[in-house]
Amino acid sequence: MPDALLQKLRTTVGAANVLTGVELSPYVVEGRTPEAAIFPGSIEEVAAVMALATEVASPVTPWGGGTAASVGMPAGRPGLVLGLTRLGRLLDHEPGDLTATVEAGITVEAFQTTLGSRGQWLSLDPPDAGRATVGGVLATNACGPRRHLYGTARDLLIGVTVVTADGSVVKGGGKVVKNVAGYDLPKLFIGSYGTLGVIVEATVKLRPLAEQEELMSVRFDRLKDAGAAVRAVAASDLIPNAVELLDGVAAGGAGVTAGSPAAGGVLVVGFDGVREQVDWQRAELARLTAPLGGRDVRPLEPAAWARLGVAARAAFRAPAAVMALAVLPSQVAELMEQGAGIARARGLASAWAAHAGVGVVRSALASDPGLKDPAALAAVLAEWREMARAGGGHANLEWAPLAVKSQVSAWDDPGAAGRIMERIKAQLDPRHILNPGRFVAGI
Amino acid sequence: MLTLTDSKKQELRRELESIVGQGAVLSDPDELMVYESDGLTLFRALADFVVFPTSSQHVSAIVKLANRESLPFVARGAGTGLSGGCLPTEGGIVISMMRMNRVLEVDYDNQIAVVEPGLVNLHLSWKVGPRGYYYAPDPSSQQACTIGGNIANNSGGPHTLKYGVTTNHVLGLEVVMPDGEIVWLGGKTREACGYDLAGVFVGSEGTFGIATRIVVRILKKPQAVKTVLAVFDAIDQASAAVSAIIARGLVPAAMEMIDHLTIQAVEDAFSCGYPRDADAALLIELDGLAVGMDVQAGRIVEACRESGAREVRTARTEAERQLLWKGRKSAFGAYGRVSPAYMVMDGVIPRTKLPYVLRRVNEIVAASGLRVGNVFHAGDGNLHPNILYDPRKPGEEARVVEAGAQIMKVCAQVGGSISGEHGIGLEKADFMPFIFSVADLALMQRLKSAFNPSGLCNPGKVFPTKKSCVEVGPVAYRPHAIEEKGLAQRF
């Protein structure tokens, strides 16, 4: 990086907020070190940094808590890490409106803590809430088990402020819960992995905290029966806020087996509401699942919630790869069994956990110290992807070593829609400086 | 606007007929007039052709033909829109989706349905109702409006307070792109691969392409429903009750406000049992599990009473519930009894600003020498002031339009939006700068260019115009055909 540029960056954000050299170690992704990490203290500074980066066509990687930094492909050429953690304020919270506006760098946990003290919450429960930032959660479309009832970022984000590649500050949406004026820009930036702009502010819908919340687990000897129980719950009058299905390995990883491993599958269901509602639903869950082979219905401690979203990867000390598969909810149990069989056939252990009610499945491959050939891992992952595609779904790698990602692409093929995505990218970031090459279709 | 010669028109008509068949192309001016406006009859524009495709391939072929001839085109559903969004402002082809109205697939296990865009909203709920399911977005024109039209406008309705608007219920769409290519955006799964193009498409007001198949979520009908009517002597108290309910941690399925003028009109017309002397009433609906419902209803009643409600009534039977809803849903028809015409506004404000904004609305309309009735989705701050006027009186309509612009400015000033569910279309294109900067609009234009680079797909909408379309402009109000038949109301 030219000294002149570095000097300009230091002048823009303050020398203390420009990291170089050994200070960059936390920002090394896949062994690739950025040229500098810049931490602007205001939207104007973000805009100035982007304008400088555009001038020299330097790649920029927006960075929140870094919890999803290794998702997708690393930038093809080194560039700047643009850290948002100094933009960490809660700007506005009007409890009567059930909305709040935050800067992108606030952590989910800090935001929830403040909201909680006022009886409200953002109904998103992504993993690593202590580190994950709101901006990062939006950019990666992260969520957790409660998405079953409360949806994902697309259902909650009502306004967004973004700094585009050329340094313009652009707003989409607004501050009201219902709004059809103009195109739905919030949807565009959710899950765009920093390839279209840098999210700097967000306005979200909130919900009142439920009076009671309870997480129940039900054990099954066969995963298939647990799958049938998922369908029974879906067809019932229950209004669960989470419906999770874990195979025996992942259940161990999430610590929901109550000390007795080797279950075929564990169904975990969350309920919230007033006491009468939670009580009735708990009993109804037991009644519905018993004829299907469900037993040992028991409440889980509240700490189990946070473990559910990472159950598959937590099953192994250092998983060799983690995949996220989106399929139809009715396919989940069968897909989990089939996928474990595919890995087993190649001598590999795997763990499977799903937001079963919405058909989002995560699988982790155990690392085998004896296995040096990434091709074997890649083969399993490719078969898993084929399995998801066969049922009309798709699968993306959430984590894998670069050697594996060079053999099986991190992202699934978006098909003909990929061309529209490329056109959008070309319109919004014509010089391809925002996370170049990281996302689907080589975007 | 380009003009076609008679011989060119004949040639194009024959070509369109070769695509969709005879009896599926209109080009006679008398027939075209039926399609000159939507539910907002303030604007009118004549197409050169109206065509009725029955397949995605038809739509694709029509769009390719339009591209070849550089003819603008626009998709149209039932024509119940309220912003002029489906008008052929530059002539060209109106592509009516009304013959593509099938439910293609219902998958109860996965709680999704695949439908064609011309399907009437309510017909989907009829289809899946016997199995205990329904389609949640419930625009007030749901007896007539189509799911495709709902996609274009990202339509809402009373129950979107709890269940969200159209975009929250759409998983994927097959779209004929503005160049004629058929592409799937999203699909049947809950997560898209890559950018959320389905999410971007919904609410794009027909400017990003034409949806030809739509995957929507269907929901289980709630076990129980409870409907409460709270009556107030001052509209400010009713506004305060909205906030008090939210502050108690309750999210009703719907929370609708009906003001004094509207109550009187409704009672004159239909006798729904609203107290005629009330300044305002709140219609609040809870749904969900049967157990715990009474506890929650009790809290609603308490919040209303503490806010000053003089009477809080719970519907004891389904008939009573239907009667209360009739008062809400027939409000627009009832205005017809007290005024020769009215124009419905659509703006959104933060809920906590309701008292201030309602006062300003009344002041603005009074200063114009007109009357206003308010009936709206109070729970999510979506206002619908209805300005009553007489189109035969010279200048009155212009005053309505001017008052509407001022109301939109107030909504913008308090941090709100200029449309909650009716869309921008033609009506509000020039109001966009009230809430969006030049940079905001420039980014939206770039997004539009990615989908619709030629600009032939529904031109002249959403973005501020240079007032170029001289054929289009305010003209006297007259009821739309479907309104006269009682199929749609202006919510």
Interface residues (C-beta under 8 A of the other chain):
Chain A: E94 P95 G96 D97 L98 T99 G119 N141 G151 R154 D155 T164 S168 V169 V170 K171 G172 G174 K175 V176 V177 K178 N179 V180 A181 G182 Y183 D184 L185 K187 L188 I190 G191 S192 L196 R207 P208 L209 E211 R231 A234 A235 D237 I239 G273 V274 R275 E276 Q277 D279 W280 Q281 A324 A326 V327 L328 P329 S330 V358 G359 V360 G392 G393 H394 N396 W411 D412 D413 P414 G415 A416 A417 G418 I420 M421 R423 I424 A426 Q427 L428 F439 V440 A441 I443
Chain B: D107 Y108 D109 N110 Q111 N153 N154 G156 T160 G164 V165 T167 N168 M177 E181 V183 W184 L185 G187 K188 T189 R190 E191 A192 C193 G194 Y195 D196 L197 G199 V200 V202 G203 S204 K220 Q223 S243 I246 A247 R248 G249 L250 V251 G288 L289 V291 G292 V295 Q296 V348 I349 P350 R351 T352 H377 D380 G381 N382 G415 G416 S417 I418 S419 G420 E421 H422 G423 I424 K428 M432 I435 F436 S437 A439 D440 L441 A442 L443 M444 R446 L447 K448 S449 A450 F451 P453 V462
